[in-house]
Protein backbone atom coordinates (compact mmCIF):
# COMPACT_ATOMS: atom_id res chain seq x y z
CA UNK A 1 0.00 0.00 0.00
CA UNK A 2 1.01 3.58 -0.59
CA UNK A 3 -0.22 6.76 1.07
CA UNK A 4 -0.20 10.32 -0.21
CA UNK A 5 -2.16 13.29 1.14
CA UNK A 6 -4.29 10.89 3.18
CA UNK A 7 -5.25 8.74 0.20
CA UNK A 8 -4.28 5.06 0.20
CA UNK A 9 -3.41 3.20 -2.97
CA UNK A 10 -3.16 -0.54 -3.50
CA UNK A 11 -1.13 -1.94 -6.37
CA UNK A 12 -1.30 -5.23 -8.25
CA UNK A 13 1.01 -6.57 -10.92
CA UNK A 14 -0.38 -7.83 -14.23
CA UNK A 15 2.17 -10.42 -15.37
CA UNK A 16 0.63 -10.71 -18.83
CA UNK A 17 0.83 -6.97 -19.53
CA UNK A 18 4.03 -6.48 -17.47
CA UNK A 19 2.32 -3.56 -15.80
CA UNK A 20 1.54 -2.39 -12.29
CA UNK A 21 -1.96 -0.98 -11.82
CA UNK A 22 -3.47 0.51 -8.73
CA UNK A 23 -6.60 1.91 -7.17
CA UNK A 24 -7.19 4.38 -4.38
CA UNK A 25 -9.16 2.40 -1.82
CA UNK A 26 -10.26 4.93 0.76
CA UNK A 27 -12.65 6.99 -1.33
CA UNK A 28 -15.82 6.20 -3.25
CA UNK A 29 -14.54 8.29 -6.16
CA UNK A 30 -12.66 6.20 -8.70
CA UNK A 31 -8.96 7.04 -8.81
CA UNK A 32 -6.66 4.67 -10.69
CA UNK A 33 -3.03 4.72 -11.78
CA UNK A 34 -0.51 2.52 -13.56
CA UNK A 35 3.18 2.18 -14.33
CA UNK A 36 5.81 -0.21 -15.60
CA UNK A 37 8.18 0.09 -12.62
CA UNK A 38 8.02 0.83 -8.92
CA UNK A 39 9.23 4.36 -9.59
CA UNK A 40 6.59 4.88 -12.29
CA UNK A 41 3.73 3.50 -10.18
CA UNK A 42 4.70 5.66 -7.20
CA UNK A 43 4.85 8.76 -9.41
CA UNK A 44 1.57 7.87 -11.15
CA UNK A 45 -0.13 7.42 -7.77
CA UNK A 46 0.89 10.88 -6.59
CA UNK A 47 0.00 12.43 -9.96
CA UNK A 48 -3.44 10.80 -9.95
CA UNK A 49 -4.19 12.23 -6.50
CA UNK A 50 -2.93 15.68 -7.52
CA UNK A 51 -4.99 15.55 -10.75
CA UNK A 52 -8.09 14.47 -8.81
CA UNK A 53 -7.67 17.35 -6.35
CA UNK A 54 -7.05 19.83 -9.20
CA UNK A 55 -10.15 18.57 -11.04
CA UNK A 56 -12.24 19.00 -7.90
CA UNK A 57 -10.96 22.55 -7.51
CA UNK A 58 -11.67 23.40 -11.18
CA UNK A 59 -15.19 21.92 -10.97
CA UNK A 60 -15.79 23.65 -7.63
CA UNK A 61 -16.65 20.37 -5.92
CA UNK A 62 -15.31 19.16 -2.62
CA UNK A 63 -12.94 16.23 -2.96
CA UNK A 64 -14.09 13.22 -1.09
CA UNK A 65 -12.08 13.12 2.08
CA UNK A 66 -10.53 9.81 2.96
CA UNK A 67 -12.56 8.45 5.84
CA UNK A 68 -14.34 11.01 7.92
CA UNK A 69 -14.33 8.82 11.02
CA UNK A 70 -18.07 8.25 10.74
CA UNK A 71 -19.88 5.21 9.41
CA UNK A 72 -23.26 3.63 9.91
CA UNK A 73 -23.44 0.25 11.56
CA UNK A 74 -26.56 -1.91 11.45
CA UNK A 75 -27.09 -4.35 14.30
CA UNK A 76 -29.92 -6.45 15.57
CA UNK A 77 -31.93 -4.74 18.32
CA UNK A 78 -30.79 -7.44 20.75
CA UNK A 79 -27.10 -6.81 20.06
CA UNK A 80 -27.64 -3.04 20.23
CA UNK A 81 -29.20 -3.54 23.69
CA UNK A 82 -26.30 -5.75 24.84
CA UNK A 83 -23.78 -3.15 23.71
CA UNK A 84 -25.67 -0.33 25.43
CA UNK A 85 -25.85 -2.26 28.71
CA UNK A 86 -22.18 -3.31 28.56
CA UNK A 87 -21.10 0.26 27.77
CA UNK A 88 -23.16 1.61 30.67
CA UNK A 89 -21.57 -0.94 33.04
CA UNK A 90 -18.13 0.30 31.96
CA UNK A 91 -19.23 3.95 32.18
CA UNK A 92 -18.56 4.39 28.45
CA UNK A 93 -20.61 5.79 25.62
CA UNK A 94 -21.76 3.26 23.03
CA UNK A 95 -19.37 4.92 20.58
CA UNK A 96 -16.40 4.56 22.94
CA UNK A 97 -17.32 0.96 23.70
CA UNK A 98 -17.52 0.01 20.02
CA UNK A 99 -14.34 1.92 19.20
CA UNK A 100 -12.48 0.06 21.96
CA UNK A 101 -13.81 -3.29 20.72
CA UNK A 102 -12.70 -2.52 17.18
CA UNK A 103 -9.24 -1.36 18.31
CA UNK A 104 -8.85 -4.53 20.39
CA UNK A 105 -9.77 -6.73 17.41
CA UNK A 106 -7.48 -4.79 15.05
CA UNK A 107 -4.56 -5.30 17.42
CA UNK A 108 -5.17 -9.06 17.22
CA UNK A 109 -5.46 -9.04 13.42
CA UNK A 110 -2.44 -6.79 12.87
CA UNK A 111 -0.06 -8.71 15.14
C-alpha positions in Angstrom: 0.0 0.0 0.0 1.0 3.6 -0.6 -0.2 6.8 1.1 -0.2 10.3 -0.2 -2.2 13.3 1.1 -4.3 10.9 3.2 -5.3 8.7 0.2 -4.3 5.1 0.2 -3.4 3.2 -3.0 -3.2 -0.5 -3.5 -1.1 -1.9 -6.4 -1.3 -5.2 -8.2 1.0 -6.6 -10.9 -0.4 -7.8 -14.2 2.2 -10.4 -15.4 0.6 -10.7 -18.8 0.8 -7.0 -19.5 4.0 -6.5 -17.5 2.3 -3.6 -15.8 1.5 -2.4 -12.3 -2.0 -1.0 -11.8 -3.5 0.5 -8.7 -6.6 1.9 -7.2 -7.2 4.4 -4.4 -9.2 2.4 -1.8 -10.3 4.9 0.8 -12.6 7.0 -1.3 -15.8 6.2 -3.2 -14.5 8.3 -6.2 -12.7 6.2 -8.7 -9.0 7.0 -8.8 -6.7 4.7 -10.7 -3.0 4.7 -11.8 -0.5 2.5 -13.6 3.2 2.2 -14.3 5.8 -0.2 -15.6 8.2 0.1 -12.6 8.0 0.8 -8.9 9.2 4.4 -9.6 6.6 4.9 -12.3 3.7 3.5 -10.2 4.7 5.7 -7.2 4.9 8.8 -9.4 1.6 7.9 -11.2 -0.1 7.4 -7.8 0.9 10.9 -6.6 0.0 12.4 -10.0 -3.4 10.8 -9.9 -4.2 12.2 -6.5 -2.9 15.7 -7.5 -5.0 15.5 -10.7 -8.1 14.5 -8.8 -7.7 17.3 -6.3 -7.1 19.8 -9.2 -10.2 18.6 -11.0 -12.2 19.0 -7.9 -11.0 22.5 -7.5 -11.7 23.4 -11.2 -15.2 21.9 -11.0 -15.8 23.7 -7.6 -16.7 20.4 -5.9 -15.3 19.2 -2.6 -12.9 16.2 -3.0 -14.1 13.2 -1.1 -12.1 13.1 2.1 -10.5 9.8 3.0 -12.6 8.4 5.8 -14.3 11.0 7.9 -14.3 8.8 11.0 -18.1 8.3 10.7 -19.9 5.2 9.4 -23.3 3.6 9.9 -23.4 0.2 11.6 -26.6 -1.9 11.4 -27.1 -4.4 14.3 -29.9 -6.5 15.6 -31.9 -4.7 18.3 -30.8 -7.4 20.8 -27.1 -6.8 20.1 -27.6 -3.0 20.2 -29.2 -3.5 23.7 -26.3 -5.7 24.8 -23.8 -3.1 23.7 -25.7 -0.3 25.4 -25.8 -2.3 28.7 -22.2 -3.3 28.6 -21.1 0.3 27.8 -23.2 1.6 30.7 -21.6 -0.9 33.0 -18.1 0.3 32.0 -19.2 3.9 32.2 -18.6 4.4 28.5 -20.6 5.8 25.6 -21.8 3.3 23.0 -19.4 4.9 20.6 -16.4 4.6 22.9 -17.3 1.0 23.7 -17.5 0.0 20.0 -14.3 1.9 19.2 -12.5 0.1 22.0 -13.8 -3.3 20.7 -12.7 -2.5 17.2 -9.2 -1.4 18.3 -8.9 -4.5 20.4 -9.8 -6.7 17.4 -7.5 -4.8 15.1 -4.6 -5.3 17.4 -5.2 -9.1 17.2 -5.5 -9.0 13.4 -2.4 -6.8 12.9 -0.1 -8.7 15.1 
